[in-house]
């Protein structure tokens, strides 16, 4: 994945000699890759004290880096589901009927 992003960035920079908007696109691609594209191995090097922050910053389908991050994410999801049922009782009952 990294080689694709780097080669794409090089292509955008080469195109940028004619039109500077391509340079902005190259910077945006690099920023998005550094922000969201790196795999979880780089986030697992963070300290254990920031495991709750690492768990919340992981994407929806990403595997948690530790069991504590998984538990934090699971508890947060349960809290939101309880809040949804409390604030929208008719909708939650309808969804329960459709599920069964």
N, C-alpha and C positions, 0 to 999 in steps of 0.2 A: 504494500500500500504506500509506503514511504517513497519508493522509487517512482511510482506513478505520479505522486504529488510533486516530487522534485522535478521530474521531466516535464510535467505540465506547467510548472512554474517557469522553467527555462524557456519553454515555447512561448508562454505569455510575455516574458521579458523581451524575447526576440521580436515578437509582434509589437511590443511597446515602443520600439524605435520609430515606428511610423505613426502610432497613435498612443498617447500617454494613458488612455483609459485602460489599455491592456496591462500596464504596470499596476494600476489600482486593482485590477482583477487578480494579478499575481499575488499582491499583498493580501488580498482578501482570502485567496485559497490557502496561503501559508497560515494566516491567522486562524481560519476555521480548522485546518488540520492540527495545528498546535493546541487549539482549544478543545476540540471534540474528537479528533481522529486517532489519537494515539491509543494503543491498546492498554488494558488494565495493568500490564506489568509495570508501567511507569508510575501508576497511582498506588501500586502495592508497596512501593518503596517509601511511602509517606509513613510517618510515625503512628503508633497505635493510638495516641491521644487524639489524633484527627480522624479516627476511623468513622465517626459519625458524619463528618464533613465529606469524607471520601464516599460514603454510602449515599449521601444525598446528591452528590455531583455525578454519580454514575448514571448512565442512561437507562431508559426503561427496560431494555432487553439485556443489559450488561450484567454479567455475573458479579456478585459482591466479592470484595477482596477478603472478607473475613466473615465469620459467623455473626459477629457483633453487628457488622454493617447490614447483614441480611435481616437480623432481628429488628434493628432500628427501622429498616424499610418496611418490614412486615407489620410492625406495631403502628407505624404512621399510616399505612394503608388501612388497617383495621379501624383506626381512629376516624379516618375520613369516611369509611363506610358506615360507622355508627352515627356520625354527624349527618350523613345523607339520609339515613333512615329516620332520624329524629326530625329533620327539617322537611322531608317529603314523604310522609307516611303512606299516602295513597299510591304514589309512584313506586315505592319500595314493595308494597303489597302486590301491586300488579306484576312487577318483575318476579316476585317469588312465585306467583301463580303460573306465570309463563314458564318458569324454570322447571316446575314439577309437572 
